[in-house]
């Protein structure tokens, strides 16, 4: 699934992030096989998706705490 709309600000992972695909696939599978309710699967995917976005942001900008040009602990406002 792809979208032409811009992605929100980090810590959201990019849509082509392989780890995000695994997280979403696991959530779908857990609902289909009865291991989790839809609500549980969404919560699990949201938490793990956020974490993967955080990791991706740190990898892309080692001096930043998010994907962007500001150094850690700077005012984003």
N, CA, C and O atoms as a Maestro MAE file, in Angstrom:
{
 s_m_m2io_version
 :::
 2.0.0
}

f_m_ct {
 s_m_title
 :::
 protein
 m_atom[308] {
  # First column is atom index #
  i_m_mmod_type
  r_m_x_coord
  r_m_y_coord
  r_m_z_coord
  i_m_residue_number
  s_m_chain_name
  s_m_pdb_residue_name
  s_m_pdb_atom_name
  i_m_atomic_number
  :::
  1 25 0.842 -1.165 0.000 1 A "UNK " " N  " 7
  2 3 0.000 0.000 0.000 1 A "UNK " " CA " 6
  3 2 0.892 1.234 0.000 1 A "UNK " " C  " 6
  4 15 1.832 1.313 0.790 1 A "UNK " " O  " 8
  5 25 0.613 2.192 -0.868 2 A "UNK " " N  " 7
  6 3 1.377 3.431 -0.926 2 A "UNK " " CA " 6
  7 2 0.428 4.607 -0.883 2 A "UNK " " C  " 6
  8 15 -0.765 4.478 -1.156 2 A "UNK " " O  " 8
  9 25 0.976 5.748 -0.538 3 A "UNK " " N  " 7
  10 3 0.177 6.959 -0.466 3 A "UNK " " CA " 6
  11 2 0.996 8.105 -1.022 3 A "UNK " " C  " 6
  12 15 2.208 8.164 -0.819 3 A "UNK " " O  " 8
  13 25 0.339 9.020 -1.725 4 A "UNK " " N  " 7
  14 3 1.011 10.197 -2.246 4 A "UNK " " CA " 6
  15 2 0.995 11.342 -1.247 4 A "UNK " " C  " 6
  16 15 1.647 12.362 -1.469 4 A "UNK " " O  " 8
  17 25 0.260 11.190 -0.154 5 A "UNK " " N  " 7
  18 3 0.183 12.261 0.828 5 A "UNK " " CA " 6
  19 2 1.448 12.286 1.684 5 A "UNK " " C  " 6
  20 15 2.071 11.246 1.895 5 A "UNK " " O  " 8
  21 25 1.828 13.456 2.176 6 A "UNK " " N  " 7
  22 3 3.045 13.548 2.990 6 A "UNK " " CA " 6
  23 2 2.876 12.808 4.314 6 A "UNK " " C  " 6
  24 15 1.780 12.722 4.867 6 A "UNK " " O  " 8
  25 25 3.975 12.289 4.794 7 A "UNK " " N  " 7
  26 3 3.954 11.583 6.071 7 A "UNK " " CA " 6
  27 2 3.967 12.604 7.197 7 A "UNK " " C  " 6
  28 15 4.512 13.697 7.035 7 A "UNK " " O  " 8
  29 25 3.369 12.260 8.347 8 A "UNK " " N  " 7
  30 3 3.421 13.159 9.494 8 A "UNK " " CA " 6
  31 2 4.842 13.248 10.036 8 A "UNK " " C  " 6
  32 15 5.721 12.490 9.626 8 A "UNK " " O  " 8
  33 25 5.055 14.163 10.943 9 A "UNK " " N  " 7
  34 3 6.376 14.310 11.549 9 A "UNK " " CA " 6
  35 2 6.750 13.057 12.301 9 A "UNK " " C  " 6
  36 15 5.870 12.341 12.779 9 A "UNK " " O  " 8
  37 25 8.040 12.772 12.420 10 A "UNK " " N  " 7
  38 3 8.514 11.627 13.175 10 A "UNK " " CA " 6
  39 2 7.983 11.668 14.595 10 A "UNK " " C  " 6
  40 15 7.682 12.757 15.084 10 A "UNK " " O  " 8
  41 25 7.854 10.572 15.265 11 A "UNK " " N  " 7
  42 3 8.566 9.328 15.110 11 A "UNK " " CA " 6
  43 2 7.881 8.277 14.252 11 A "UNK " " C  " 6
  44 15 8.089 7.086 14.481 11 A "UNK " " O  " 8
  45 25 7.090 8.660 13.297 12 A "UNK " " N  " 7
  46 3 6.434 7.683 12.452 12 A "UNK " " CA " 6
  47 2 7.411 7.139 11.422 12 A "UNK " " C  " 6
  48 15 8.100 7.920 10.765 12 A "UNK " " O  " 8
  49 25 7.493 5.806 11.259 13 A "UNK " " N  " 7
  50 3 8.411 5.241 10.263 13 A "UNK " " CA " 6
  51 2 7.899 5.505 8.855 13 A "UNK " " C  " 6
  52 15 6.708 5.734 8.646 13 A "UNK " " O  " 8
  53 25 8.803 5.471 7.908 14 A "UNK " " N  " 7
  54 3 8.389 5.646 6.523 14 A "UNK " " CA " 6
  55 2 7.552 4.443 6.089 14 A "UNK " " C  " 6
  56 15 7.717 3.353 6.635 14 A "UNK " " O  " 8
  57 25 6.658 4.626 5.115 15 A "UNK " " N  " 7
  58 3 5.772 3.538 4.700 15 A "UNK " " CA " 6
  59 2 6.503 2.319 4.149 15 A "UNK " " C  " 6
  60 15 5.971 1.209 4.183 15 A "UNK " " O  " 8
  61 25 7.722 2.517 3.639 16 A "UNK " " N  " 7
  62 3 8.460 1.389 3.076 16 A "UNK " " CA " 6
  63 2 9.399 0.732 4.085 16 A "UNK " " C  " 6
  64 15 10.221 -0.102 3.706 16 A "UNK " " O  " 8
  65 25 9.291 1.092 5.349 17 A "UNK " " N  " 7
  66 3 10.120 0.522 6.408 17 A "UNK " " CA " 6
  67 2 9.789 -0.966 6.563 17 A "UNK " " C  " 6
  68 15 8.643 -1.324 6.832 17 A "UNK " " O  " 8
  69 25 10.793 -1.827 6.393 18 A "UNK " " N  " 7
  70 3 10.580 -3.283 6.452 18 A "UNK " " CA " 6
  71 2 10.068 -3.732 7.817 18 A "UNK " " C  " 6
  72 15 9.204 -4.605 7.901 18 A "UNK " " O  " 8
  73 25 10.596 -3.143 8.877 19 A "UNK " " N  " 7
  74 3 10.150 -3.530 10.224 19 A "UNK " " CA " 6
  75 2 8.687 -3.167 10.429 19 A "UNK " " C  " 6
  76 15 7.949 -3.913 11.072 19 A "UNK " " O  " 8
  77 25 8.256 -2.021 9.886 20 A "UNK " " N  " 7
  78 3 6.847 -1.628 10.003 20 A "UNK " " CA " 6
  79 2 5.953 -2.637 9.299 20 A "UNK " " C  " 6
  80 15 4.881 -2.978 9.798 20 A "UNK " " O  " 8
  81 25 6.390 -3.112 8.145 21 A "UNK " " N  " 7
  82 3 5.601 -4.128 7.424 21 A "UNK " " CA " 6
  83 2 5.438 -5.393 8.259 21 A "UNK " " C  " 6
  84 15 4.369 -6.003 8.263 21 A "UNK " " O  " 8
  85 25 6.483 -5.783 8.960 22 A "UNK " " N  " 7
  86 3 6.408 -6.964 9.832 22 A "UNK " " CA " 6
  87 2 5.433 -6.708 10.973 22 A "UNK " " C  " 6
  88 15 4.616 -7.571 11.293 22 A "UNK " " O  " 8
  89 25 5.510 -5.537 11.586 23 A "UNK " " N  " 7
  90 3 4.621 -5.189 12.697 23 A "UNK " " CA " 6
  91 2 3.159 -5.241 12.247 23 A "UNK " " C  " 6
  92 15 2.316 -5.832 12.923 23 A "UNK " " O  " 8
  93 25 2.865 -4.617 11.102 24 A "UNK " " N  " 7
  94 3 1.489 -4.598 10.590 24 A "UNK " " CA " 6
  95 2 1.048 -6.004 10.202 24 A "UNK " " C  " 6
  96 15 -0.078 -6.402 10.502 24 A "UNK " " O  " 8
  97 25 1.913 -6.757 9.543 25 A "UNK " " N  " 7
  98 3 1.571 -8.138 9.172 25 A "UNK " " CA " 6
  99 2 1.289 -9.008 10.378 25 A "UNK " " C  " 6
  100 15 0.364 -9.820 10.358 25 A "UNK " " O  " 8
  101 25 2.073 -8.848 11.424 26 A "UNK " " N  " 7
  102 3 1.838 -9.616 12.656 26 A "UNK " " CA " 6
  103 2 0.518 -9.227 13.314 26 A "UNK " " C  " 6
  104 15 -0.184 -10.081 13.855 26 A "UNK " " O  " 8
  105 25 0.179 -7.939 13.269 27 A "UNK " " N  " 7
  106 3 -1.087 -7.491 13.846 27 A "UNK " " CA " 6
  107 2 -2.266 -8.102 13.092 27 A "UNK " " C  " 6
  108 15 -3.219 -8.588 13.701 27 A "UNK " " O  " 8
  109 25 -2.194 -8.074 11.776 28 A "UNK " " N  " 7
  110 3 -3.269 -8.659 10.963 28 A "UNK " " CA " 6
  111 2 -3.392 -10.153 11.238 28 A "UNK " " C  " 6
  112 15 -4.496 -10.668 11.416 28 A "UNK " " O  " 8
  113 25 -2.261 -10.843 11.272 29 A "UNK " " N  " 7
  114 3 -2.279 -12.293 11.515 29 A "UNK " " CA " 6
  115 2 -2.837 -12.618 12.900 29 A "UNK " " C  " 6
  116 15 -3.570 -13.594 13.060 29 A "UNK " " O  " 8
  117 25 -2.493 -11.807 13.896 30 A "UNK " " N  " 7
  118 3 -2.970 -12.099 15.260 30 A "UNK " " CA " 6
  119 2 -4.481 -11.954 15.366 30 A "UNK " " C  " 6
  120 15 -5.119 -12.678 16.130 30 A "UNK " " O  " 8
  121 25 -5.060 -11.029 14.608 31 A "UNK " " N  " 7
  122 3 -6.519 -10.888 14.603 31 A "UNK " " CA " 6
  123 2 -7.142 -12.051 13.849 31 A "UNK " " C  " 6
  124 15 -8.122 -12.634 14.312 31 A "UNK " " O  " 8
  125 25 -6.592 -12.393 12.706 32 A "UNK " " N  " 7
  126 3 -7.158 -13.468 11.881 32 A "UNK " " CA " 6
  127 2 -7.113 -14.824 12.568 32 A "UNK " " C  " 6
  128 15 -8.014 -15.642 12.384 32 A "UNK " " O  " 8
  129 25 -6.064 -15.073 13.362 33 A "UNK " " N  " 7
  130 3 -5.988 -16.377 14.014 33 A "UNK " " CA " 6
  131 2 -6.528 -16.368 15.441 33 A "UNK " " C  " 6
  132 15 -6.393 -17.357 16.161 33 A "UNK " " O  " 8
  133 25 -7.132 -15.268 15.849 34 A "UNK " " N  " 7
  134 3 -7.799 -15.209 17.144 34 A "UNK " " CA " 6
  135 2 -6.889 -14.973 18.338 34 A "UNK " " C  " 6
  136 15 -7.341 -15.073 19.478 34 A "UNK " " O  " 8
  137 25 -5.633 -14.665 18.108 35 A "UNK " " N  " 7
  138 3 -4.715 -14.413 19.226 35 A "UNK " " CA " 6
  139 2 -4.939 -13.056 19.872 35 A "UNK " " C  " 6
  140 15 -4.578 -12.857 21.032 35 A "UNK " " O  " 8
  141 25 -5.537 -12.112 19.130 36 A "UNK " " N  " 7
  142 3 -5.753 -10.771 19.662 36 A "UNK " " CA " 6
  143 2 -7.040 -10.198 19.095 36 A "UNK " " C  " 6
  144 15 -7.472 -10.562 18.002 36 A "UNK " " O  " 8
  145 25 -7.644 -9.295 19.857 37 A "UNK " " N  " 7
  146 3 -8.791 -8.547 19.338 37 A "UNK " " CA " 6
  147 2 -8.257 -7.462 18.414 37 A "UNK " " C  " 6
  148 15 -7.054 -7.203 18.385 37 A "UNK " " O  " 8
  149 25 -9.138 -6.836 17.667 38 A "UNK " " N  " 7
  150 3 -8.719 -5.743 16.795 38 A "UNK " " CA " 6
  151 2 -8.076 -4.630 17.622 38 A "UNK " " C  " 6
  152 15 -7.047 -4.079 17.231 38 A "UNK " " O  " 8
  153 25 -8.677 -4.303 18.752 39 A "UNK " " N  " 7
  154 3 -8.140 -3.245 19.609 39 A "UNK " " CA " 6
  155 2 -6.741 -3.588 20.108 39 A "UNK " " C  " 6
  156 15 -5.860 -2.728 20.108 39 A "UNK " " O  " 8
  157 25 -6.526 -4.824 20.531 40 A "UNK " " N  " 7
  158 3 -5.201 -5.249 21.003 40 A "UNK " " CA " 6
  159 2 -4.165 -5.189 19.879 40 A "UNK " " C  " 6
  160 15 -3.031 -4.757 20.089 40 A "UNK " " O  " 8
  161 25 -4.566 -5.622 18.701 41 A "UNK " " N  " 7
  162 3 -3.645 -5.626 17.566 41 A "UNK " " CA " 6
  163 2 -3.274 -4.204 17.161 41 A "UNK " " C  " 6
  164 15 -2.116 -3.936 16.838 41 A "UNK " " O  " 8
  165 25 -4.236 -3.297 17.173 42 A "UNK " " N  " 7
  166 3 -3.959 -1.900 16.834 42 A "UNK " " CA " 6
  167 2 -3.012 -1.290 17.856 42 A "UNK " " C  " 6
  168 15 -2.050 -0.619 17.483 42 A "UNK " " O  " 8
  169 25 -3.268 -1.512 19.126 43 A "UNK " " N  " 7
  170 3 -2.403 -0.971 20.173 43 A "UNK " " CA " 6
  171 2 -0.981 -1.508 20.025 43 A "UNK " " C  " 6
  172 15 -0.014 -0.749 20.100 43 A "UNK " " O  " 8
  173 25 -0.859 -2.799 19.820 44 A "UNK " " N  " 7
  174 3 0.459 -3.417 19.659 44 A "UNK " " CA " 6
  175 2 1.187 -2.828 18.446 44 A "UNK " " C  " 6
  176 15 2.367 -2.490 18.535 44 A "UNK " " O  " 8
  177 25 0.488 -2.706 17.318 45 A "UNK " " N  " 7
  178 3 1.101 -2.169 16.103 45 A "UNK " " CA " 6
  179 2 1.474 -0.696 16.279 45 A "UNK " " C  " 6
  180 15 2.522 -0.265 15.798 45 A "UNK " " O  " 8
  181 25 0.639 0.070 16.954 46 A "UNK " " N  " 7
  182 3 0.938 1.488 17.154 46 A "UNK " " CA " 6
  183 2 2.196 1.675 17.991 46 A "UNK " " C  " 6
  184 15 3.058 2.483 17.647 46 A "UNK " " O  " 8
  185 25 2.303 0.941 19.074 47 A "UNK " " N  " 7
  186 3 3.470 1.058 19.951 47 A "UNK " " CA " 6
  187 2 4.733 0.641 19.215 47 A "UNK " " C  " 6
  188 15 5.742 1.346 19.253 47 A "UNK " " O  " 8
  189 25 4.680 -0.488 18.554 48 A "UNK " " N  " 7
  190 3 5.868 -0.979 17.866 48 A "UNK " " CA " 6
  191 2 6.192 -0.151 16.620 48 A "UNK " " C  " 6
  192 15 7.361 0.009 16.270 48 A "UNK " " O  " 8
  193 25 5.166 0.372 15.952 49 A "UNK " " N  " 7
  194 3 5.395 1.257 14.818 49 A "UNK " " CA " 6
  195 2 6.075 2.547 15.246 49 A "UNK " " C  " 6
  196 15 6.991 3.022 14.575 49 A "UNK " " O  " 8
  197 25 5.627 3.117 16.366 50 A "UNK " " N  " 7
  198 3 6.269 4.321 16.896 50 A "UNK " " CA " 6
  199 2 7.741 4.036 17.197 50 A "UNK " " C  " 6
  200 15 8.618 4.829 16.854 50 A "UNK " " O  " 8
  201 25 7.995 2.916 17.830 51 A "UNK " " N  " 7
  202 3 9.368 2.561 18.191 51 A "UNK " " CA " 6
  203 2 10.244 2.410 16.954 51 A "UNK " " C  " 6
  204 15 11.381 2.883 16.936 51 A "UNK " " O  " 8
  205 25 9.726 1.758 15.929 52 A "UNK " " N  " 7
  206 3 10.492 1.593 14.689 52 A "UNK " " CA " 6
  207 2 10.775 2.950 14.045 52 A "UNK " " C  " 6
  208 15 11.852 3.149 13.483 52 A "UNK " " O  " 8
  209 25 9.835 3.874 14.116 53 A "UNK " " N  " 7
  210 3 10.062 5.219 13.603 53 A "UNK " " CA " 6
  211 2 11.141 5.948 14.371 53 A "UNK " " C  " 6
  212 15 11.946 6.677 13.791 53 A "UNK " " O  " 8
  213 25 11.156 5.751 15.669 54 A "UNK " " N  " 7
  214 3 12.186 6.363 16.512 54 A "UNK " " CA " 6
  215 2 13.568 5.831 16.112 54 A "UNK " " C  " 6
  216 15 14.517 6.601 15.961 54 A "UNK " " O  " 8
  217 25 13.668 4.533 15.945 55 A "UNK " " N  " 7
  218 3 14.940 3.921 15.543 55 A "UNK " " CA " 6
  219 2 15.368 4.451 14.180 55 A "UNK " " C  " 6
  220 15 16.532 4.804 13.991 55 A "UNK " " O  " 8
  221 25 14.443 4.509 13.234 56 A "UNK " " N  " 7
  222 3 14.758 5.011 11.902 56 A "UNK " " CA " 6
  223 2 15.244 6.458 11.984 56 A "UNK " " C  " 6
  224 15 16.196 6.824 11.296 56 A "UNK " " O  " 8
  225 25 14.612 7.277 12.804 57 A "UNK " " N  " 7
  226 3 15.030 8.659 12.974 57 A "UNK " " CA " 6
  227 2 16.432 8.774 13.538 57 A "UNK " " C  " 6
  228 15 17.211 9.619 13.096 57 A "UNK " " O  " 8
  229 25 16.762 7.939 14.507 58 A "UNK " " N  " 7
  230 3 18.107 7.966 15.074 58 A "UNK " " CA " 6
  231 2 19.148 7.516 14.054 58 A "UNK " " C  " 6
  232 15 20.253 8.058 14.013 58 A "UNK " " O  " 8
  233 25 18.806 6.537 13.240 59 A "UNK " " N  " 7
  234 3 19.731 6.057 12.212 59 A "UNK " " CA " 6
  235 2 20.002 7.127 11.162 59 A "UNK " " C  " 6
  236 15 21.128 7.244 10.679 59 A "UNK " " O  " 8
  237 25 18.988 7.907 10.803 60 A "UNK " " N  " 7
  238 3 19.136 8.900 9.746 60 A "UNK " " CA " 6
  239 2 19.761 10.193 10.232 60 A "UNK " " C  " 6
  240 15 20.352 10.924 9.437 60 A "UNK " " O  " 8
  241 25 19.647 10.489 11.500 61 A "UNK " " N  " 7
  242 3 20.204 11.730 12.032 61 A "UNK " " CA " 6
  243 2 20.772 11.439 13.415 61 A "UNK " " C  " 6
  244 15 20.082 11.577 14.425 61 A "UNK " " O  " 8
  245 25 22.031 11.037 13.446 62 A "UNK " " N  " 7
  246 3 22.627 10.605 14.711 62 A "UNK " " CA " 6
  247 2 22.735 11.724 15.736 62 A "UNK " " C  " 6
  248 15 22.834 11.440 16.929 62 A "UNK " " O  " 8
  249 25 22.721 12.987 15.315 63 A "UNK " " N  " 7
  250 3 22.779 14.096 16.255 63 A "UNK " " CA " 6
  251 2 21.416 14.646 16.615 63 A "UNK " " C  " 6
  252 15 21.317 15.629 17.350 63 A "UNK " " O  " 8
  253 25 20.362 14.024 16.107 64 A "UNK " " N  " 7
  254 3 18.997 14.502 16.337 64 A "UNK " " CA " 6
  255 2 18.208 13.477 17.138 64 A "UNK " " C  " 6
  256 15 18.546 12.293 17.156 64 A "UNK " " O  " 8
  257 25 17.152 13.944 17.803 65 A "UNK " " N  " 7
  258 3 16.275 13.001 18.479 65 A "UNK " " CA " 6
  259 2 15.015 12.762 17.656 65 A "UNK " " C  " 6
  260 15 14.054 12.173 18.151 65 A "UNK " " O  " 8
  261 25 15.011 13.213 16.404 66 A "UNK " " N  " 7
  262 3 13.933 12.968 15.459 66 A "UNK " " CA " 6
  263 2 14.498 13.185 14.065 66 A "UNK " " C  " 6
  264 15 15.595 13.727 13.932 66 A "UNK " " O  " 8
  265 25 13.786 12.780 13.026 67 A "UNK " " N  " 7
  266 3 14.267 13.008 11.665 67 A "UNK " " CA " 6
  267 2 14.098 14.479 11.332 67 A "UNK " " C  " 6
  268 15 12.979 14.961 11.154 67 A "UNK " " O  " 8
  269 25 15.184 15.172 11.250 68 A "UNK " " N  " 7
  270 3 15.155 16.594 10.964 68 A "UNK " " CA " 6
  271 2 16.525 17.180 11.190 68 A "UNK " " C  " 6
  272 15 17.480 16.447 11.444 68 A "UNK " " O  " 8
  273 25 16.635 18.479 11.103 69 A "UNK " " N  " 7
  274 3 17.934 19.100 11.184 69 A "UNK " " CA " 6
  275 2 18.300 19.676 12.535 69 A "UNK " " C  " 6
  276 15 19.408 20.190 12.689 69 A "UNK " " O  " 8
  277 25 17.428 19.614 13.512 70 A "UNK " " N  " 7
  278 3 17.728 20.208 14.808 70 A "UNK " " CA " 6
  279 2 18.484 19.240 15.704 70 A "UNK " " C  " 6
  280 15 18.157 18.054 15.745 70 A "UNK " " O  " 8
  281 25 19.494 19.731 16.426 71 A "UNK " " N  " 7
  282 3 20.198 18.863 17.363 71 A "UNK " " CA " 6
  283 2 19.328 18.512 18.562 71 A "UNK " " C  " 6
  284 15 18.336 19.187 18.840 71 A "UNK " " O  " 8
  285 25 19.703 17.461 19.263 72 A "UNK " " N  " 7
  286 3 18.969 17.042 20.447 72 A "UNK " " CA " 6
  287 2 18.826 18.190 21.432 72 A "UNK " " C  " 6
  288 15 19.705 19.043 21.557 72 A "UNK " " O  " 8
  289 25 17.702 18.190 22.122 73 A "UNK " " N  " 7
  290 3 17.383 19.143 23.174 73 A "UNK " " CA " 6
  291 2 17.269 20.580 22.676 73 A "UNK " " C  " 6
  292 15 17.358 21.512 23.474 73 A "UNK " " O  " 8
  293 25 17.075 20.778 21.367 74 A "UNK " " N  " 7
  294 3 16.872 22.135 20.866 74 A "UNK " " CA " 6
  295 2 15.380 22.429 20.815 74 A "UNK " " C  " 6
  296 15 14.555 21.516 20.817 74 A "UNK " " O  " 8
  297 25 15.047 23.707 20.770 75 A "UNK " " N  " 7
  298 3 13.657 24.122 20.743 75 A "UNK " " CA " 6
  299 2 13.093 23.886 19.337 75 A "UNK " " C  " 6
  300 15 13.604 24.434 18.361 75 A "UNK " " O  " 8
  301 25 12.057 23.082 19.242 76 A "UNK " " N  " 7
  302 3 11.456 22.758 17.946 76 A "UNK " " CA " 6
  303 2 10.389 23.767 17.535 76 A "UNK " " C  " 6
  304 15 9.926 23.752 16.395 76 A "UNK " " O  " 8
  305 25 9.998 24.645 18.462 77 A "UNK " " N  " 7
  306 3 8.880 25.531 18.264 77 A "UNK " " CA " 6
  307 2 9.036 26.579 17.262 77 A "UNK " " C  " 6
  308 15 8.117 27.369 17.047 77 A "UNK " " O  " 8
  :::
 }
 m_bond[307] {
  # First column is bond index #
  i_m_from
  i_m_to
  i_m_order
  :::
  1 1 2 1
  2 2 3 1
  3 3 4 2
  4 3 5 1
  5 5 6 1
  6 6 7 1
  7 7 8 2
  8 7 9 1
  9 9 10 1
  10 10 11 1
  11 11 12 2
  12 11 13 1
  13 13 14 1
  14 14 15 1
  15 15 16 2
  16 15 17 1
  17 17 18 1
  18 18 19 1
  19 19 20 2
  20 19 21 1
  21 21 22 1
  22 22 23 1
  23 23 24 2
  24 23 25 1
  25 25 26 1
  26 26 27 1
  27 27 28 2
  28 27 29 1
  29 29 30 1
  30 30 31 1
  31 31 32 2
  32 31 33 1
  33 33 34 1
  34 34 35 1
  35 35 36 2
  36 35 37 1
  37 37 38 1
  38 38 39 1
  39 39 40 2
  40 39 41 1
  41 41 42 1
  42 42 43 1
  43 43 44 2
  44 43 45 1
  45 45 46 1
  46 46 47 1
  47 47 48 2
  48 47 49 1
  49 49 50 1
  50 50 51 1
  51 51 52 2
  52 51 53 1
  53 53 54 1
  54 54 55 1
  55 55 56 2
  56 55 57 1
  57 57 58 1
  58 58 59 1
  59 59 60 2
  60 59 61 1
  61 61 62 1
  62 62 63 1
  63 63 64 2
  64 63 65 1
  65 65 66 1
  66 66 67 1
  67 67 68 2
  68 67 69 1
  69 69 70 1
  70 70 71 1
  71 71 72 2
  72 71 73 1
  73 73 74 1
  74 74 75 1
  75 75 76 2
  76 75 77 1
  77 77 78 1
  78 78 79 1
  79 79 80 2
  80 79 81 1
  81 81 82 1
  82 82 83 1
  83 83 84 2
  84 83 85 1
  85 85 86 1
  86 86 87 1
  87 87 88 2
  88 87 89 1
  89 89 90 1
  90 90 91 1
  91 91 92 2
  92 91 93 1
  93 93 94 1
  94 94 95 1
  95 95 96 2
  96 95 97 1
  97 97 98 1
  98 98 99 1
  99 99 100 2
  100 99 101 1
  101 101 102 1
  102 102 103 1
  103 103 104 2
  104 103 105 1
  105 105 106 1
  106 106 107 1
  107 107 108 2
  108 107 109 1
  109 109 110 1
  110 110 111 1
  111 111 112 2
  112 111 113 1
  113 113 114 1
  114 114 115 1
  115 115 116 2
  116 115 117 1
  117 117 118 1
  118 118 119 1
  119 119 120 2
  120 119 121 1
  121 121 122 1
  122 122 123 1
  123 123 124 2
  124 123 125 1
  125 125 126 1
  126 126 127 1
  127 127 128 2
  128 127 129 1
  129 129 130 1
  130 130 131 1
  131 131 132 2
  132 131 133 1
  133 133 134 1
  134 134 135 1
  135 135 136 2
  136 135 137 1
  137 137 138 1
  138 138 139 1
  139 139 140 2
  140 139 141 1
  141 141 142 1
  142 142 143 1
  143 143 144 2
  144 143 145 1
  145 145 146 1
  146 146 147 1
  147 147 148 2
  148 147 149 1
  149 149 150 1
  150 150 151 1
  151 151 152 2
  152 151 153 1
  153 153 154 1
  154 154 155 1
  155 155 156 2
  156 155 157 1
  157 157 158 1
  158 158 159 1
  159 159 160 2
  160 159 161 1
  161 161 162 1
  162 162 163 1
  163 163 164 2
  164 163 165 1
  165 165 166 1
  166 166 167 1
  167 167 168 2
  168 167 169 1
  169 169 170 1
  170 170 171 1
  171 171 172 2
  172 171 173 1
  173 173 174 1
  174 174 175 1
  175 175 176 2
  176 175 177 1
  177 177 178 1
  178 178 179 1
  179 179 180 2
  180 179 181 1
  181 181 182 1
  182 182 183 1
  183 183 184 2
  184 183 185 1
  185 185 186 1
  186 186 187 1
  187 187 188 2
  188 187 189 1
  189 189 190 1
  190 190 191 1
  191 191 192 2
  192 191 193 1
  193 193 194 1
  194 194 195 1
  195 195 196 2
  196 195 197 1
  197 197 198 1
  198 198 199 1
  199 199 200 2
  200 199 201 1
  201 201 202 1
  202 202 203 1
  203 203 204 2
  204 203 205 1
  205 205 206 1
  206 206 207 1
  207 207 208 2
  208 207 209 1
  209 209 210 1
  210 210 211 1
  211 211 212 2
  212 211 213 1
  213 213 214 1
  214 214 215 1
  215 215 216 2
  216 215 217 1
  217 217 218 1
  218 218 219 1
  219 219 220 2
  220 219 221 1
  221 221 222 1
  222 222 223 1
  223 223 224 2
  224 223 225 1
  225 225 226 1
  226 226 227 1
  227 227 228 2
  228 227 229 1
  229 229 230 1
  230 230 231 1
  231 231 232 2
  232 231 233 1
  233 233 234 1
  234 234 235 1
  235 235 236 2
  236 235 237 1
  237 237 238 1
  238 238 239 1
  239 239 240 2
  240 239 241 1
  241 241 242 1
  242 242 243 1
  243 243 244 2
  244 243 245 1
  245 245 246 1
  246 246 247 1
  247 247 248 2
  248 247 249 1
  249 249 250 1
  250 250 251 1
  251 251 252 2
  252 251 253 1
  253 253 254 1
  254 254 255 1
  255 255 256 2
  256 255 257 1
  257 257 258 1
  258 258 259 1
  259 259 260 2
  260 259 261 1
  261 261 262 1
  262 262 263 1
  263 263 264 2
  264 263 265 1
  265 265 266 1
  266 266 267 1
  267 267 268 2
  268 267 269 1
  269 269 270 1
  270 270 271 1
  271 271 272 2
  272 271 273 1
  273 273 274 1
  274 274 275 1
  275 275 276 2
  276 275 277 1
  277 277 278 1
  278 278 279 1
  279 279 280 2
  280 279 281 1
  281 281 282 1
  282 282 283 1
  283 283 284 2
  284 283 285 1
  285 285 286 1
  286 286 287 1
  287 287 288 2
  288 287 289 1
  289 289 290 1
  290 290 291 1
  291 291 292 2
  292 291 293 1
  293 293 294 1
  294 294 295 1
  295 295 296 2
  296 295 297 1
  297 297 298 1
  298 298 299 1
  299 299 300 2
  300 299 301 1
  301 301 302 1
  302 302 303 1
  303 303 304 2
  304 303 305 1
  305 305 306 1
  306 306 307 1
  307 307 308 2
  :::
 }
}
